[in-house]
Amino acid sequence: MKGRALALSILAGAVVSSALALVYAKYESRKLFIELQSLQSKRDAMNIEWGRLQLEQSTWATHSRVERLARDRLGMVSPSPNQVVIVRP
């Protein structure tokens, strides 16, 4: 009888500890899922920002803008045809 009571109490302890482990695993799973959702949201926001930055870069680097800045800020002009020298190897 004593052995049976001991075995029953050991099994009851195992069931309780198993239940607690299950609850903890579920909690961790939910916590990690929430973190995953947050990180995916941040990734999406960064992808949107990256697209905006690429668009801005392409706007700043247009040929007409670079040429206008070269003329206005640096005083550059296109050479006249008689100033062009063709060098052949």
PyMOL Python script that loads the backbone (N, CA, C, O; Angstrom):
from pymol import cmd

cmd.read_pdbstr("""\
ATOM      1  N   MET A   1       0.805  -1.190   0.000  1.00  0.00           N
ATOM      2  CA  MET A   1       0.000   0.000   0.000  1.00  0.00           C
ATOM      3  C   MET A   1       0.855   1.264   0.000  1.00  0.00           C
ATOM      4  O   MET A   1       0.547   2.243  -0.680  1.00  0.00           O
ATOM      5  N   LYS A   2       1.964   1.219   0.800  1.00  0.00           N
ATOM      6  CA  LYS A   2       2.841   2.378   0.863  1.00  0.00           C
ATOM      7  C   LYS A   2       3.499   2.637  -0.488  1.00  0.00           C
ATOM      8  O   LYS A   2       3.635   3.788  -0.902  1.00  0.00           O
ATOM      9  N   GLY A   3       3.898   1.598  -1.161  1.00  0.00           N
ATOM     10  CA  GLY A   3       4.542   1.726  -2.469  1.00  0.00           C
ATOM     11  C   GLY A   3       3.590   2.290  -3.512  1.00  0.00           C
ATOM     12  O   GLY A   3       3.975   3.068  -4.385  1.00  0.00           O
ATOM     13  N   ARG A   4       2.325   1.868  -3.391  1.00  0.00           N
ATOM     14  CA  ARG A   4       1.327   2.362  -4.332  1.00  0.00           C
ATOM     15  C   ARG A   4       1.061   3.852  -4.106  1.00  0.00           C
ATOM     16  O   ARG A   4       0.923   4.601  -5.073  1.00  0.00           O
ATOM     17  N   ALA A   5       0.988   4.286  -2.868  1.00  0.00           N
ATOM     18  CA  ALA A   5       0.774   5.700  -2.539  1.00  0.00           C
ATOM     19  C   ALA A   5       1.963   6.525  -3.007  1.00  0.00           C
ATOM     20  O   ALA A   5       1.791   7.636  -3.510  1.00  0.00           O
ATOM     21  N   LEU A   6       3.159   5.994  -2.848  1.00  0.00           N
ATOM     22  CA  LEU A   6       4.362   6.700  -3.302  1.00  0.00           C
ATOM     23  C   LEU A   6       4.360   6.835  -4.822  1.00  0.00           C
ATOM     24  O   LEU A   6       4.668   7.901  -5.356  1.00  0.00           O
ATOM     25  N   ALA A   7       4.013   5.756  -5.513  1.00  0.00           N
ATOM     26  CA  ALA A   7       3.956   5.792  -6.976  1.00  0.00           C
ATOM     27  C   ALA A   7       2.894   6.767  -7.444  1.00  0.00           C
ATOM     28  O   ALA A   7       3.104   7.497  -8.413  1.00  0.00           O
ATOM     29  N   LEU A   8       1.751   6.788  -6.762  1.00  0.00           N
ATOM     30  CA  LEU A   8       0.669   7.704  -7.123  1.00  0.00           C
ATOM     31  C   LEU A   8       1.093   9.160  -6.909  1.00  0.00           C
ATOM     32  O   LEU A   8       0.797  10.021  -7.738  1.00  0.00           O
ATOM     33  N   SER A   9       1.770   9.431  -5.820  1.00  0.00           N
ATOM     34  CA  SER A   9       2.218  10.805  -5.561  1.00  0.00           C
ATOM     35  C   SER A   9       3.299  11.216  -6.559  1.00  0.00           C
ATOM     36  O   SER A   9       3.349  12.375  -6.969  1.00  0.00           O
ATOM     37  N   ILE A  10       4.159  10.288  -6.952  1.00  0.00           N
ATOM     38  CA  ILE A  10       5.183  10.597  -7.966  1.00  0.00           C
ATOM     39  C   ILE A  10       4.514  10.896  -9.307  1.00  0.00           C
ATOM     40  O   ILE A  10       4.893  11.842  -9.998  1.00  0.00           O
ATOM     41  N   LEU A  11       3.518  10.088  -9.671  1.00  0.00           N
ATOM     42  CA  LEU A  11       2.785  10.330 -10.922  1.00  0.00           C
ATOM     43  C   LEU A  11       2.032  11.653 -10.885  1.00  0.00           C
ATOM     44  O   LEU A  11       1.993  12.383 -11.875  1.00  0.00           O
ATOM     45  N   ALA A  12       1.435  11.957  -9.738  1.00  0.00           N
ATOM     46  CA  ALA A  12       0.717  13.232  -9.603  1.00  0.00           C
ATOM     47  C   ALA A  12       1.696  14.400  -9.748  1.00  0.00           C
ATOM     48  O   ALA A  12       1.390  15.396 -10.404  1.00  0.00           O
ATOM     49  N   GLY A  13       2.853  14.272  -9.143  1.00  0.00           N
ATOM     50  CA  GLY A  13       3.882  15.317  -9.288  1.00  0.00           C
ATOM     51  C   GLY A  13       4.343  15.458 -10.730  1.00  0.00           C
ATOM     52  O   GLY A  13       4.565  16.566 -11.219  1.00  0.00           O
ATOM     53  N   ALA A  14       4.483  14.327 -11.402  1.00  0.00           N
ATOM     54  CA  ALA A  14       4.892  14.361 -12.807  1.00  0.00           C
ATOM     55  C   ALA A  14       3.829  15.033 -13.670  1.00  0.00           C
ATOM     56  O   ALA A  14       4.151  15.796 -14.580  1.00  0.00           O
ATOM     57  N   VAL A  15       2.556  14.745 -13.377  1.00  0.00           N
ATOM     58  CA  VAL A  15       1.462  15.369 -14.140  1.00  0.00           C
ATOM     59  C   VAL A  15       1.429  16.872 -13.899  1.00  0.00           C
ATOM     60  O   VAL A  15       1.264  17.648 -14.840  1.00  0.00           O
ATOM     61  N   VAL A  16       1.585  17.288 -12.651  1.00  0.00           N
ATOM     62  CA  VAL A  16       1.577  18.713 -12.326  1.00  0.00           C
ATOM     63  C   VAL A  16       2.764  19.422 -12.972  1.00  0.00           C
ATOM     64  O   VAL A  16       2.612  20.497 -13.552  1.00  0.00           O
ATOM     65  N   SER A  17       3.941  18.818 -12.869  1.00  0.00           N
ATOM     66  CA  SER A  17       5.114  19.459 -13.484  1.00  0.00           C
ATOM     67  C   SER A  17       4.984  19.487 -15.001  1.00  0.00           C
ATOM     68  O   SER A  17       5.420  20.449 -15.634  1.00  0.00           O
ATOM     69  N   SER A  18       4.403  18.466 -15.590  1.00  0.00           N
ATOM     70  CA  SER A  18       4.172  18.447 -17.031  1.00  0.00           C
ATOM     71  C   SER A  18       3.188  19.546 -17.428  1.00  0.00           C
ATOM     72  O   SER A  18       3.376  20.216 -18.443  1.00  0.00           O
ATOM     73  N   ALA A  19       2.148  19.726 -16.631  1.00  0.00           N
ATOM     74  CA  ALA A  19       1.168  20.787 -16.901  1.00  0.00           C
ATOM     75  C   ALA A  19       1.817  22.162 -16.796  1.00  0.00           C
ATOM     76  O   ALA A  19       1.568  23.037 -17.626  1.00  0.00           O
ATOM     77  N   LEU A  20       2.645  22.349 -15.781  1.00  0.00           N
ATOM     78  CA  LEU A  20       3.340  23.627 -15.636  1.00  0.00           C
ATOM     79  C   LEU A  20       4.304  23.881 -16.795  1.00  0.00           C
ATOM     80  O   LEU A  20       4.428  25.011 -17.268  1.00  0.00           O
ATOM     81  N   ALA A  21       4.977  22.839 -17.244  1.00  0.00           N
ATOM     82  CA  ALA A  21       5.880  22.980 -18.390  1.00  0.00           C
ATOM     83  C   ALA A  21       5.103  23.344 -19.647  1.00  0.00           C
ATOM     84  O   ALA A  21       5.576  24.146 -20.452  1.00  0.00           O
ATOM     85  N   LEU A  22       3.925  22.771 -19.826  1.00  0.00           N
ATOM     86  CA  LEU A  22       3.083  23.085 -20.969  1.00  0.00           C
ATOM     87  C   LEU A  22       2.634  24.541 -20.933  1.00  0.00           C
ATOM     88  O   LEU A  22       2.664  25.232 -21.951  1.00  0.00           O
ATOM     89  N   VAL A  23       2.220  25.001 -19.761  1.00  0.00           N
ATOM     90  CA  VAL A  23       1.794  26.396 -19.610  1.00  0.00           C
ATOM     91  C   VAL A  23       2.958  27.340 -19.918  1.00  0.00           C
ATOM     92  O   VAL A  23       2.783  28.346 -20.605  1.00  0.00           O
ATOM     93  N   TYR A  24       4.131  27.013 -19.412  1.00  0.00           N
ATOM     94  CA  TYR A  24       5.306  27.846 -19.660  1.00  0.00           C
ATOM     95  C   TYR A  24       5.668  27.854 -21.144  1.00  0.00           C
ATOM     96  O   TYR A  24       6.007  28.901 -21.695  1.00  0.00           O
ATOM     97  N   ALA A  25       5.598  26.690 -21.789  1.00  0.00           N
ATOM     98  CA  ALA A  25       5.915  26.615 -23.217  1.00  0.00           C
ATOM     99  C   ALA A  25       4.924  27.441 -24.033  1.00  0.00           C
ATOM    100  O   ALA A  25       5.322  28.127 -24.974  1.00  0.00           O
ATOM    101  N   LYS A  26       3.646  27.385 -23.686  1.00  0.00           N
ATOM    102  CA  LYS A  26       2.634  28.190 -24.376  1.00  0.00           C
ATOM    103  C   LYS A  26       2.912  29.672 -24.183  1.00  0.00           C
ATOM    104  O   LYS A  26       2.825  30.457 -25.127  1.00  0.00           O
ATOM    105  N   TYR A  27       3.248  30.051 -22.953  1.00  0.00           N
ATOM    106  CA  TYR A  27       3.557  31.454 -22.653  1.00  0.00           C
ATOM    107  C   TYR A  27       4.739  31.934 -23.481  1.00  0.00           C
ATOM    108  O   TYR A  27       4.680  33.007 -24.081  1.00  0.00           O
ATOM    109  N   GLU A  28       5.804  31.156 -23.520  1.00  0.00           N
ATOM    110  CA  GLU A  28       6.993  31.520 -24.303  1.00  0.00           C
ATOM    111  C   GLU A  28       6.656  31.605 -25.790  1.00  0.00           C
ATOM    112  O   GLU A  28       7.132  32.498 -26.491  1.00  0.00           O
ATOM    113  N   SER A  29       5.844  30.683 -26.258  1.00  0.00           N
ATOM    114  CA  SER A  29       5.441  30.676 -27.666  1.00  0.00           C
ATOM    115  C   SER A  29       4.683  31.951 -28.010  1.00  0.00           C
ATOM    116  O   SER A  29       4.947  32.572 -29.040  1.00  0.00           O
ATOM    117  N   ARG A  30       3.767  32.335 -27.177  1.00  0.00           N
ATOM    118  CA  ARG A  30       2.995  33.564 -27.419  1.00  0.00           C
ATOM    119  C   ARG A  30       3.886  34.794 -27.348  1.00  0.00           C
ATOM    120  O   ARG A  30       3.759  35.711 -28.158  1.00  0.00           O
ATOM    121  N   LYS A  31       4.774  34.805 -26.387  1.00  0.00           N
ATOM    122  CA  LYS A  31       5.695  35.936 -26.239  1.00  0.00           C
ATOM    123  C   LYS A  31       6.578  36.072 -27.486  1.00  0.00           C
ATOM    124  O   LYS A  31       6.779  37.176 -27.992  1.00  0.00           O
ATOM    125  N   LEU A  32       7.095  34.961 -27.968  1.00  0.00           N
ATOM    126  CA  LEU A  32       7.939  34.994 -29.163  1.00  0.00           C
ATOM    127  C   LEU A  32       7.139  35.360 -30.403  1.00  0.00           C
ATOM    128  O   LEU A  32       7.659  36.028 -31.297  1.00  0.00           O
ATOM    129  N   PHE A  33       5.878  34.931 -30.472  1.00  0.00           N
ATOM    130  CA  PHE A  33       5.043  35.299 -31.600  1.00  0.00           C
ATOM    131  C   PHE A  33       4.780  36.798 -31.623  1.00  0.00           C
ATOM    132  O   PHE A  33       4.799  37.418 -32.686  1.00  0.00           O
ATOM    133  N   ILE A  34       4.536  37.380 -30.456  1.00  0.00           N
ATOM    134  CA  ILE A  34       4.337  38.835 -30.373  1.00  0.00           C
ATOM    135  C   ILE A  34       5.601  39.563 -30.796  1.00  0.00           C
ATOM    136  O   ILE A  34       5.530  40.569 -31.502  1.00  0.00           O
ATOM    137  N   GLU A  35       6.756  39.068 -30.375  1.00  0.00           N
ATOM    138  CA  GLU A  35       8.023  39.675 -30.785  1.00  0.00           C
ATOM    139  C   GLU A  35       8.221  39.550 -32.292  1.00  0.00           C
ATOM    140  O   GLU A  35       8.698  40.482 -32.939  1.00  0.00           O
ATOM    141  N   LEU A  36       7.856  38.403 -32.846  1.00  0.00           N
ATOM    142  CA  LEU A  36       7.955  38.206 -34.296  1.00  0.00           C
ATOM    143  C   LEU A  36       7.073  39.206 -35.035  1.00  0.00           C
ATOM    144  O   LEU A  36       7.503  39.798 -36.024  1.00  0.00           O
ATOM    145  N   GLN A  37       5.856  39.395 -34.568  1.00  0.00           N
ATOM    146  CA  GLN A  37       4.949  40.354 -35.196  1.00  0.00           C
ATOM    147  C   GLN A  37       5.533  41.761 -35.154  1.00  0.00           C
ATOM    148  O   GLN A  37       5.456  42.506 -36.131  1.00  0.00           O
ATOM    149  N   SER A  38       6.110  42.113 -34.024  1.00  0.00           N
ATOM    150  CA  SER A  38       6.718  43.438 -33.876  1.00  0.00           C
ATOM    151  C   SER A  38       7.892  43.611 -34.833  1.00  0.00           C
ATOM    152  O   SER A  38       8.022  44.652 -35.476  1.00  0.00           O
ATOM    153  N   LEU A  39       8.740  42.602 -34.928  1.00  0.00           N
ATOM    154  CA  LEU A  39       9.888  42.679 -35.823  1.00  0.00           C
ATOM    155  C   LEU A  39       9.470  42.727 -37.291  1.00  0.00           C
ATOM    156  O   LEU A  39      10.097  43.416 -38.095  1.00  0.00           O
ATOM    157  N   GLN A  40       8.418  41.999 -37.637  1.00  0.00           N
ATOM    158  CA  GLN A  40       7.927  42.051 -39.014  1.00  0.00           C
ATOM    159  C   GLN A  40       7.351  43.425 -39.333  1.00  0.00           C
ATOM    160  O   GLN A  40       7.499  43.919 -40.450  1.00  0.00           O
ATOM    161  N   SER A  41       6.704  44.033 -38.369  1.00  0.00           N
ATOM    162  CA  SER A  41       6.177  45.381 -38.559  1.00  0.00           C
ATOM    163  C   SER A  41       7.315  46.379 -38.765  1.00  0.00           C
ATOM    164  O   SER A  41       7.238  47.252 -39.629  1.00  0.00           O
ATOM    165  N   LYS A  42       8.373  46.241 -37.962  1.00  0.00           N
ATOM    166  CA  LYS A  42       9.541  47.113 -38.128  1.00  0.00           C
ATOM    167  C   LYS A  42      10.198  46.888 -39.485  1.00  0.00           C
ATOM    168  O   LYS A  42      10.621  47.840 -40.140  1.00  0.00           O
ATOM    169  N   ARG A  43      10.282  45.610 -39.912  1.00  0.00           N
ATOM    170  CA  ARG A  43      10.861  45.296 -41.222  1.00  0.00           C
ATOM    171  C   ARG A  43      10.073  45.961 -42.336  1.00  0.00           C
ATOM    172  O   ARG A  43      10.651  46.526 -43.264  1.00  0.00           O
ATOM    173  N   ASP A  44       8.741  45.892 -42.240  1.00  0.00           N
ATOM    174  CA  ASP A  44       7.904  46.504 -43.263  1.00  0.00           C
ATOM    175  C   ASP A  44       8.100  48.013 -43.302  1.00  0.00           C
ATOM    176  O   ASP A  44       8.173  48.607 -44.378  1.00  0.00           O
ATOM    177  N   ALA A  45       8.187  48.636 -42.121  1.00  0.00           N
ATOM    178  CA  ALA A  45       8.409  50.085 -42.063  1.00  0.00           C
ATOM    179  C   ALA A  45       9.772  50.439 -42.664  1.00  0.00           C
ATOM    180  O   ALA A  45       9.897  51.444 -43.364  1.00  0.00           O
ATOM    181  N   MET A  46      10.782  49.628 -42.399  1.00  0.00           N
ATOM    182  CA  MET A  46      12.112  49.880 -42.958  1.00  0.00           C
ATOM    183  C   MET A  46      12.123  49.687 -44.470  1.00  0.00           C
ATOM    184  O   MET A  46      12.805  50.422 -45.184  1.00  0.00           O
ATOM    185  N   ASN A  47      11.373  48.705 -44.962  1.00  0.00           N
ATOM    186  CA  ASN A  47      11.282  48.511 -46.408  1.00  0.00           C
ATOM    187  C   ASN A  47      10.627  49.706 -47.084  1.00  0.00           C
ATOM    188  O   ASN A  47      11.044  50.119 -48.166  1.00  0.00           O
ATOM    189  N   ILE A  48       9.603  50.261 -46.447  1.00  0.00           N
ATOM    190  CA  ILE A  48       8.953  51.457 -46.987  1.00  0.00           C
ATOM    191  C   ILE A  48       9.929  52.623 -46.993  1.00  0.00           C
ATOM    192  O   ILE A  48      10.030  53.349 -47.983  1.00  0.00           O
ATOM    193  N   GLU A  49      10.645  52.804 -45.893  1.00  0.00           N
ATOM    194  CA  GLU A  49      11.642  53.886 -45.806  1.00  0.00           C
ATOM    195  C   GLU A  49      12.741  53.688 -46.843  1.00  0.00           C
ATOM    196  O   GLU A  49      13.195  54.660 -47.448  1.00  0.00           O
ATOM    197  N   TRP A  50      13.176  52.452 -47.060  1.00  0.00           N
ATOM    198  CA  TRP A  50      14.210  52.152 -48.056  1.00  0.00           C
ATOM    199  C   TRP A  50      13.731  52.548 -49.450  1.00  0.00           C
ATOM    200  O   TRP A  50      14.487  53.126 -50.231  1.00  0.00           O
ATOM    201  N   GLY A  51      12.481  52.239 -49.759  1.00  0.00           N
ATOM    202  CA  GLY A  51      11.917  52.631 -51.048  1.00  0.00           C
ATOM    203  C   GLY A  51      11.889  54.135 -51.209  1.00  0.00           C
ATOM    204  O   GLY A  51      12.202  54.653 -52.281  1.00  0.00           O
ATOM    205  N   ARG A  52      11.518  54.840 -50.155  1.00  0.00           N
ATOM    206  CA  ARG A  52      11.507  56.308 -50.203  1.00  0.00           C
ATOM    207  C   ARG A  52      12.914  56.859 -50.416  1.00  0.00           C
ATOM    208  O   ARG A  52      13.114  57.793 -51.194  1.00  0.00           O
ATOM    209  N   LEU A  53      13.879  56.277 -49.723  1.00  0.00           N
ATOM    210  CA  LEU A  53      15.258  56.750 -49.873  1.00  0.00           C
ATOM    211  C   LEU A  53      15.797  56.478 -51.274  1.00  0.00           C
ATOM    212  O   LEU A  53      16.526  57.299 -51.830  1.00  0.00           O
ATOM    213  N   GLN A  54      15.444  55.334 -51.843  1.00  0.00           N
ATOM    214  CA  GLN A  54      15.884  55.044 -53.210  1.00  0.00           C
ATOM    215  C   GLN A  54      15.261  56.024 -54.200  1.00  0.00           C
ATOM    216  O   GLN A  54      15.927  56.478 -55.132  1.00  0.00           O
ATOM    217  N   LEU A  55      14.000  56.347 -54.001  1.00  0.00           N
ATOM    218  CA  LEU A  55      13.339  57.315 -54.861  1.00  0.00           C
ATOM    219  C   LEU A  55      13.985  58.690 -54.718  1.00  0.00           C
ATOM    220  O   LEU A  55      14.211  59.382 -55.710  1.00  0.00           O
ATOM    221  N   GLU A  56      14.280  59.081 -53.482  1.00  0.00           N
ATOM    222  CA  GLU A  56      14.929  60.368 -53.249  1.00  0.00           C
ATOM    223  C   GLU A  56      16.308  60.405 -53.889  1.00  0.00           C
ATOM    224  O   GLU A  56      16.692  61.412 -54.485  1.00  0.00           O
ATOM    225  N   GLN A  57      17.054  59.312 -53.768  1.00  0.00           N
ATOM    226  CA  GLN A  57      18.389  59.262 -54.364  1.00  0.00           C
ATOM    227  C   GLN A  57      18.299  59.382 -55.880  1.00  0.00           C
ATOM    228  O   GLN A  57      19.093  60.094 -56.494  1.00  0.00           O
ATOM    229  N   SER A  58      17.356  58.702 -56.476  1.00  0.00           N
ATOM    230  CA  SER A  58      17.239  58.782 -57.931  1.00  0.00           C
ATOM    231  C   SER A  58      16.820  60.186 -58.360  1.00  0.00           C
ATOM    232  O   SER A  58      17.200  60.643 -59.438  1.00  0.00           O
ATOM    233  N   THR A  59      16.044  60.868 -57.530  1.00  0.00           N
ATOM    234  CA  THR A  59      15.650  62.241 -57.843  1.00  0.00           C
ATOM    235  C   THR A  59      16.853  63.176 -57.764  1.00  0.00           C
ATOM    236  O   THR A  59      17.039  64.028 -58.632  1.00  0.00           O
ATOM    237  N   TRP A  60      17.663  63.016 -56.730  1.00  0.00           N
ATOM    238  CA  TRP A  60      18.826  63.886 -56.552  1.00  0.00           C
ATOM    239  C   TRP A  60      19.902  63.632 -57.608  1.00  0.00           C
ATOM    240  O   TRP A  60      20.710  64.516 -57.891  1.00  0.00           O
ATOM    241  N   ALA A  61      19.917  62.451 -58.181  1.00  0.00           N
ATOM    242  CA  ALA A  61      20.987  62.097 -59.103  1.00  0.00           C
ATOM    243  C   ALA A  61      20.584  62.186 -60.574  1.00  0.00           C
ATOM    244  O   ALA A  61      21.287  61.662 -61.437  1.00  0.00           O
ATOM    245  N   THR A  62      19.468  62.839 -60.866  1.00  0.00           N
ATOM    246  CA  THR A  62      19.069  62.954 -62.269  1.00  0.00           C
ATOM    247  C   THR A  62      20.108  63.764 -63.039  1.00  0.00           C
ATOM    248  O   THR A  62      20.766  64.654 -62.498  1.00  0.00           O
ATOM    249  N   HIS A  63      20.228  63.425 -64.308  1.00  0.00           N
ATOM    250  CA  HIS A  63      21.240  64.069 -65.145  1.00  0.00           C
ATOM    251  C   HIS A  63      21.012  65.582 -65.225  1.00  0.00           C
ATOM    252  O   HIS A  63      21.960  66.363 -65.138  1.00  0.00           O
ATOM    253  N   SER A  64      19.778  65.981 -65.387  1.00  0.00           N
ATOM    254  CA  SER A  64      19.498  67.418 -65.521  1.00  0.00           C
ATOM    255  C   SER A  64      19.854  68.181 -64.242  1.00  0.00           C
ATOM    256  O   SER A  64      20.357  69.302 -64.313  1.00  0.00           O
ATOM    257  N   ARG A  65      19.599  67.587 -63.082  1.00  0.00           N
ATOM    258  CA  ARG A  65      19.923  68.266 -61.821  1.00  0.00           C
ATOM    259  C   ARG A  65      21.430  68.384 -61.646  1.00  0.00           C
ATOM    260  O   ARG A  65      21.932  69.436 -61.250  1.00  0.00           O
ATOM    261  N   VAL A  66      22.155  67.302 -61.941  1.00  0.00           N
ATOM    262  CA  VAL A  66      23.610  67.331 -61.809  1.00  0.00           C
ATOM    263  C   VAL A  66      24.199  68.367 -62.775  1.00  0.00           C
ATOM    264  O   VAL A  66      25.111  69.112 -62.417  1.00  0.00           O
ATOM    265  N   GLU A  67      23.673  68.402 -63.986  1.00  0.00           N
ATOM    266  CA  GLU A  67      24.171  69.376 -64.967  1.00  0.00           C
ATOM    267  C   GLU A  67      23.873  70.803 -64.521  1.00  0.00           C
ATOM    268  O   GLU A  67      24.726  71.682 -64.649  1.00  0.00           O
ATOM    269  N   ARG A  68      22.679  71.039 -64.003  1.00  0.00           N
ATOM    270  CA  ARG A  68      22.319  72.383 -63.529  1.00  0.00           C
ATOM    271  C   ARG A  68      23.215  72.807 -62.369  1.00  0.00           C
ATOM    272  O   ARG A  68      23.675  73.949 -62.331  1.00  0.00           O
ATOM    273  N   LEU A  69      23.466  71.911 -61.432  1.00  0.00           N
ATOM    274  CA  LEU A  69      24.338  72.246 -60.310  1.00  0.00           C
ATOM    275  C   LEU A  69      25.767  72.499 -60.776  1.00  0.00           C
ATOM    276  O   LEU A  69      26.448  73.380 -60.252  1.00  0.00           O
ATOM    277  N   ALA A  70      26.220  71.726 -61.764  1.00  0.00           N
ATOM    278  CA  ALA A  70      27.570  71.941 -62.295  1.00  0.00           C
ATOM    279  C   ALA A  70      27.678  73.320 -62.927  1.00  0.00           C
ATOM    280  O   ALA A  70      28.695  73.996 -62.775  1.00  0.00           O
ATOM    281  N   ARG A  71      26.656  73.733 -63.620  1.00  0.00           N
ATOM    282  CA  ARG A  71      26.672  75.070 -64.242  1.00  0.00           C
ATOM    283  C   ARG A  71      26.579  76.171 -63.191  1.00  0.00           C
ATOM    284  O   ARG A  71      27.355  77.126 -63.216  1.00  0.00           O
ATOM    285  N   ASP A  72      25.621  76.035 -62.259  1.00  0.00           N
ATOM    286  CA  ASP A  72      25.358  77.106 -61.282  1.00  0.00           C
ATOM    287  C   ASP A  72      26.445  77.212 -60.216  1.00  0.00           C
ATOM    288  O   ASP A  72      26.976  78.297 -59.980  1.00  0.00           O
ATOM    289  N   ARG A  73      26.773  76.119 -59.583  1.00  0.00           N
ATOM    290  CA  ARG A  73      27.700  76.165 -58.440  1.00  0.00           C
ATOM    291  C   ARG A  73      29.163  76.132 -58.854  1.00  0.00           C
ATOM    292  O   ARG A  73      29.996  76.792 -58.233  1.00  0.00           O
ATOM    293  N   LEU A  74      29.484  75.374 -59.891  1.00  0.00           N
ATOM    294  CA  LEU A  74      30.887  75.196 -60.265  1.00  0.00           C
ATOM    295  C   LEU A  74      31.284  76.014 -61.482  1.00  0.00           C
ATOM    296  O   LEU A  74      32.460  76.059 -61.844  1.00  0.00           O
ATOM    297  N   GLY A  75      30.314  76.661 -62.116  1.00  0.00           N
ATOM    298  CA  GLY A  75      30.627  77.479 -63.279  1.00  0.00           C
ATOM    299  C   GLY A  75      31.079  76.654 -64.476  1.00  0.00           C
ATOM    300  O   GLY A  75      31.809  77.156 -65.331  1.00  0.00           O
ATOM    301  N   MET A  76      30.659  75.409 -64.546  1.00  0.00           N
ATOM    302  CA  MET A  76      31.077  74.558 -65.654  1.00  0.00           C
ATOM    303  C   MET A  76      30.198  74.822 -66.873  1.00  0.00           C
ATOM    304  O   MET A  76      29.006  75.103 -66.750  1.00  0.00           O
ATOM    305  N   VAL A  77      30.806  74.726 -68.043  1.00  0.00           N
ATOM    306  CA  VAL A  77      30.075  74.902 -69.300  1.00  0.00           C
ATOM    307  C   VAL A  77      30.519  73.809 -70.259  1.00  0.00           C
ATOM    308  O   VAL A  77      31.594  73.229 -70.110  1.00  0.00           O
ATOM    309  N   SER A  78      29.681  73.541 -71.235  1.00  0.00           N
ATOM    310  CA  SER A  78      30.064  72.573 -72.256  1.00  0.00           C
ATOM    311  C   SER A  78      31.100  73.216 -73.167  1.00  0.00           C
ATOM    312  O   SER A  78      30.969  74.393 -73.504  1.00  0.00           O
ATOM    313  N   PRO A  79      32.119  72.478 -73.571  1.00  0.00           N
ATOM    314  CA  PRO A  79      33.145  73.065 -74.440  1.00  0.00           C
ATOM    315  C   PRO A  79      32.585  73.295 -75.845  1.00  0.00           C
ATOM    316  O   PRO A  79      31.714  72.565 -76.317  1.00  0.00           O
ATOM    317  N   SER A  80      33.097  74.302 -76.474  1.00  0.00           N
ATOM    318  CA  SER A  80      32.693  74.560 -77.859  1.00  0.00           C
ATOM    319  C   SER A  80      33.377  73.527 -78.759  1.00  0.00           C
ATOM    320  O   SER A  80      34.368  72.922 -78.350  1.00  0.00           O
ATOM    321  N   PRO A  81      32.871  73.318 -79.959  1.00  0.00           N
ATOM    322  CA  PRO A  81      33.449  72.294 -80.839  1.00  0.00           C
ATOM    323  C   PRO A  81      34.936  72.514 -81.129  1.00  0.00           C
ATOM    324  O   PRO A  81      35.670  71.540 -81.296  1.00  0.00           O
ATOM    325  N   ASN A  82      35.402  73.775 -81.193  1.00  0.00           N
ATOM    326  CA  ASN A  82      36.824  74.001 -81.470  1.00  0.00           C
ATOM    327  C   ASN A  82      37.713  73.751 -80.241  1.00  0.00           C
ATOM    328  O   ASN A  82      38.936  73.693 -80.370  1.00  0.00           O
ATOM    329  N   GLN A  83      37.118  73.604 -79.071  1.00  0.00           N
ATOM    330  CA  GLN A  83      37.884  73.296 -77.848  1.00  0.00           C
ATOM    331  C   GLN A  83      38.039  71.792 -77.640  1.00  0.00           C
ATOM    332  O   GLN A  83      38.836  71.364 -76.806  1.00  0.00           O
ATOM    333  N   VAL A  84      37.294  70.993 -78.382  1.00  0.00           N
ATOM    334  CA  VAL A  84      37.315  69.553 -78.221  1.00  0.00           C
ATOM    335  C   VAL A  84      38.493  68.987 -78.997  1.00  0.00           C
ATOM    336  O   VAL A  84      38.658  69.277 -80.182  1.00  0.00           O
ATOM    337  N   VAL A  85      39.307  68.186 -78.335  1.00  0.00           N
ATOM    338  CA  VAL A  85      40.446  67.537 -78.962  1.00  0.00           C
ATOM    339  C   VAL A  85      40.232  66.026 -78.875  1.00  0.00           C
ATOM    340  O   VAL A  85      40.000  65.481 -77.795  1.00  0.00           O
ATOM    341  N   ILE A  86      40.311  65.371 -80.008  1.00  0.00           N
ATOM    342  CA  ILE A  86      40.164  63.918 -80.039  1.00  0.00           C
ATOM    343  C   ILE A  86      41.558  63.299 -80.045  1.00  0.00           C
ATOM    344  O   ILE A  86      42.376  63.597 -80.916  1.00  0.00           O
ATOM    345  N   VAL A  87      41.814  62.453 -79.088  1.00  0.00           N
ATOM    346  CA  VAL A  87      43.111  61.801 -78.965  1.00  0.00           C
ATOM    347  C   VAL A  87      42.955  60.358 -79.407  1.00  0.00           C
ATOM    348  O   VAL A  87      42.129  59.623 -78.867  1.00  0.00           O
ATOM    349  N   ARG A  88      43.728  59.965 -80.364  1.00  0.00           N
ATOM    350  CA  ARG A  88      43.673  58.583 -80.860  1.00  0.00           C
ATOM    351  C   ARG A  88      44.927  57.842 -80.436  1.00  0.00           C
ATOM    352  O   ARG A  88      46.019  58.410 -80.441  1.00  0.00           O
ATOM    353  N   PRO A  89      44.777  56.582 -80.070  1.00  0.00           N
ATOM    354  CA  PRO A  89      45.962  55.823 -79.618  1.00  0.00           C
ATOM    355  C   PRO A  89      46.902  55.473 -80.747  1.00  0.00           C
ATOM    356  O   PRO A  89      47.932  54.840 -80.518  1.00  0.00           O
TER     357      PRO A  89
END
""", "prot")
cmd.dss("prot")
cmd.show_as("cartoon", "prot")
cmd.util.cbc("prot")
cmd.orient("prot")
